[in-house]
């Protein structure tokens, strides 16, 4: 079972929020708050929907809204229950 990595997350965030914001997300920013990286709650909800579509990982909205950093979102995604699809 594949896990979601930082490059996967970056690619999805770029698709959801645009290249300008996505260019700030790299391996050394795992613990930088999304707010400082320029991501708002709408971008994170769109990202969660894209993760579900691509990986079959269901991320509850309330847990996504509590994810403050790329690391916390990756931990959430990689610890979540996957759907059958």
N, C-alpha and C positions, 0 to 999 in steps of 0.2 A: 504494500500500500504506500503510495507516494505521499510525501509530506510537502507542505507549503514552505518554501524557503524565502529568504530575503529577496532574491532576484524575482521569484514568482510574485511576491507581494508588490515589489516595485513595478513590475509590468502591469499588474492589475490596477494599482493606484494611478499609474500614468493613463491607462485607458479610461478610468473613471473620473479623474480630476484634471488631466492635461499634463503635457510634457514639462512645463515650467515647474510645477510643484514636484513632479516625480523625479526630476533631476537632482533634487536635494536629498533623496532617500538612497542611502548606501549602507554598506556593512558597518560603518562606524557610527551610524545614527540609530542603531537598534533601540537605544534607550532615550532618544530625544523625543519629547512630547509631540504628538501630531500637530498640535496648535502651532508650535515653533516651526514645524516643517510646512505649514500652510494648508493643512487638511482640516476640513470642518466635518461636522457630524453627517451631513448629507453624503459627502465623498466616502466616508467610512461605511455608511449603510449600503451605498452602491457597490463598494468593494466587497462587503459581506455577501451581497447577492451574486456577484461575479464568482466569488469563491465557491458558493453553493452550486452554481451552474457548472463550473469547470471541474470541481473536485468532489461534488456530492456532499459537502460539509455544511451542515445546518448550524448557523451561528445566531443565537437568540439576540434580538435587537437590544435588549437591556444589557446583555453582556458586551456587545459590540460598543455600545455607548460608554461603557466603563473602561474600555481598552484605551489607555492613554499614550502608548508608545508602539512602534512597530513590533518590538519584542513581545509585548503583552497580546497584541493581535495574533501574531504567529503562534504563541503558546496556546491561545484560545482555539485557533483553527486546528492546530495539530493535536489537541486534546479532545476535540469535539467528536460526536458520533456522526458517522457518515451514513448517508442514505443509500438505498440500494442502487441508485442510478449513477 
